[in-house]
Amino acid sequence: MHRAGLIPTSAVSHTGDGFLMALAAGAGTFDSFATPLFGTTVDPAFAAINPAAGSLSIYGQLGVNADGMRFGNEAASAGWDTMDYTASDMIQNGIAPFWYIYDSSDAAVAEILESGVADDVVARGETIEELALDMHVYTAALKSTFDAYNEAAAAGTDAAFNKPAAFLTALTKAPFYAVKVYPTTFGSAGGVTTTEQGRVTRQDGSVIPGLYAAGEMSNRYFYNENYILAASLSLYSTMGHRAGAAAAEDAMAK
């Protein structure tokens, strides 16, 4: 996660305490664990300074990793059904932070970007070399990447990553800006093993008395490698009800 700079979009209270507690009690775990990607988000530190930062588009920009190199098609996620493609490219093709570069051709966008410069959440440079220094990336690498991207934009064809011509826009007007963008996750498929009633089990299948789990605490039974949006609502309410019923049944039996 540190290498990719992943940011979870779940509630801030989701810190894994319940999972760690269950493990300490001897709970069994699944053979595999998945953390599906959600998409990307602009640097939260920038959004905290200027909420308009969240309106910045990344599709028509040049995206680079910490080495100053492109890592994929910046417009790969230009659609709800493809929302995790860009995040996947980030994780597979570079080390965080990931930067998106803008020029000053759009005055409204430049105004938003300028608002983050003083607090060092947005890098700025009158030239691409100056921008590289402010980003703390390799100057030669970024300059080469920048030039190649603008050449592709001028030609209308991106041989490197097949970015659609509609989003392939040259960056030519100084000053230039760069903003950090992070891949995000929105759920997990894993947790601890349980019975069909939500009683937590050990690795050998025996039940741990008085311990119950539902929701993301134990959901690997229900997912493959994809976390299905909205499906968790009925799934978790159902399993929560069953676990609660099991707890009541066990309490009455004592």
N, C-alpha and C positions, 0 to 999 in steps of 0.2 A: 504493500500500500504506500509506503514512504517513497519508493522508487517512482511510482506512478502519480503520487500526489492525490490519491483518491479522497473524495469528501463524501461521507454518507449523508443522505437527505432524510433519514429517519428522525424521529423525535430525539431531542438532546438527552432525554432520560434513558435512551436505549444504549446503555454502556456495557452490556454483557454480564451484569452482576448476577442475574438469575441463572444464566448458563454456568458461570463459575461456581455458584452455590451448588447447583445440581451435580457438577463434576466432583466437587469436594465430598458430596454425599455418596459418591460411587456410581453415578449415572453412566449408562452406556452411550456410545455415540455411533453415528452412521459412518459407513465406509467412505463416503464422499460428502463434500460440502460445497455449495455454490453461492456466489455473491453476484447476482446479475447486475449489469450496468444499466444506468438510467439515461444518462446523457452527459451534458456538460453544464458548468456554471461559471460565471465571471467571478473573479477574485472577491470573496466575501468582504474583505477589508475595503475594497473599492466601493462595493454596493452599500456598505455601512456609511461611507462618506457621502455618496451620491446615489440614491436609489435608481436614478435614471441609467446607471451603469448596466442594470439588468436588461435594458432595452437594446443594447448593442448587439448587432448581428455579427456572426462569425463566418457566414457562408461566402461572402465576397472578399474576405481578407486572406492574408498570407499567414499560415500557422507554422510555427517552428518549435522545436524542443530546446532543451537546455544547451544543446550543442550548436544551435543556430541552423538546424537542418529541418526541412519539411518532413512530416511524418505521415501524410495521407491527403486525401481529398477533403478539403475544408468544408465542402458542401455535401458531404456524404450523408449527413443527418438532416437534410432539408426536407423533413416530412415526419409525421408522427410514427409511421410504421418503420422508420429507420433511425430512431432516436439514439440508439446506442452505437452506431457505426463509428462516429468520430471518437467517442470515448475508447472504443476498442482499438482504433488506430493509435491513439495516444499511448495506451498501455503496452502495445506490441512493438512500437517503433520509436522509443525514446525515453529519456529520463526527464522528470518534472524539474523545474516548472515548464509549462507549455505556454507559449506566447502567441498572441494574434496581433498582427501589425496593421496599422491604419495610417492613411495619409490625411491631409487637411482639406480634401476636395469637398467634403460635406461639412459646412460650418456648424450645423447643429451637433453632429457627432464630435467634431473637434472641440466644441465647448464642453461637452460631457467629459471627454478625455482629459482636457486641460485641468479640470477640477480635481483630478487625482494626482497631478504631477507634484504639487508641493508636499504631499504626504507620502511620496515615494511608492505609491501603489500603481502608478502609471509611469512607464519609461518614456522619455522624450528626446528627440535629437533633430537638429537641423539637417543632418545628413544621416545616411544609414549607418555610417561608421560611428557617429556620435550616439546613435540609438543603441548600437551593439554594446558600447561601453556602459551605457546606463542600464542595459539589460543584464550585463555581466555574462555575455556569451562571446564566443570566438568571432572577432571582427571579420576575418577573412571568410569564414564559413557563412556568416550571415550575409555578407556582401555578395558572395557567389550565389547563395540561395535567392536573395532578393533580385539580382539581375536575371537569373534564370526564370524566375516567376514572371517578371515583367515582360521578358521576351516571349514567354508562352501566352501571356495575355494579349500582346500585340499580334501574335500569330493566330489567336483564337483557338489554339489547340494545346492541351496539357498532356504531353507525352508521358510525363512522370507518373501522374495519378489519375488521369482522365477526368479532371474536374470539368463540369459542363461550361460551355462558353458563356452562358447567361450569368454565371457567377465568377467568371475569370476576368477580373477588373484590375487594370494596371494601377500601381501605387506610385504616383509621381510628384504630388504636391507636398512640399515641406511646410511646417515641421512634420516629422513622422512620430507616431506613438506606438507603444506596445503594452498590451494588457495581459495579465495572467488569466488563463482559463483552466479549470480543473475537471477531470472526469468524475462522475458521481455514481454512487450506488443507491438503490432504494429498497433493498430487502435482502433476505438471505434464505437459502434453502438448506436446512441442516438441523442443528439442535441436538436434543437427547432422545433416546429411544423410549417409547411408551407402549402400553397396551392400547387396544381400541377404545378404552374408556379414559385414557389420559393418565393412567398410573405410570410413573416413571420406572423404567426397568434398568437393571444392571446389564453389563455386556453379555452375561450368560442367560439373560431373559427373565431372571427372577425379579419380582417387584420390590421396590424400596418403599417400605411402609410410610404413609403420610406425605409422600412427595408426588405432585401432579404437575403436568405441563401441557400447554396448549399454545397455539399461535406460532410465532417464529421460534419459540423455545423448543418446538418439536414439529417440523413440517416436511421433513425430507421424504416422507411417505407419499406426499401428494404432488411433488414436482420432479421434472426431469432436470434440464439445465436452464430452464427459462422460468422466471417468476411472472406468473400470469396476472396482469392488472385486474383489480376488482374481485378476482376469484377468492382472495384471502378474506374478504369481508364475511361471506357466508361460511367459509371453511373454519375460520377462527372462532366465530360466534358459536358454531355447532360444536366444535371440539372444546371450547370453553364451558359450554353447557354440560357436555358429557363429563368433563373433568370435575366440574362442580358437583354433579350428581354422584360421581364416584366417591368424592371426598365426604359428602353427606352420608352416603351408604356406609362407608367405612367407620365414620364417627358413630353412627347409630348401632353398629355391630359391636362396639366396645362395651 
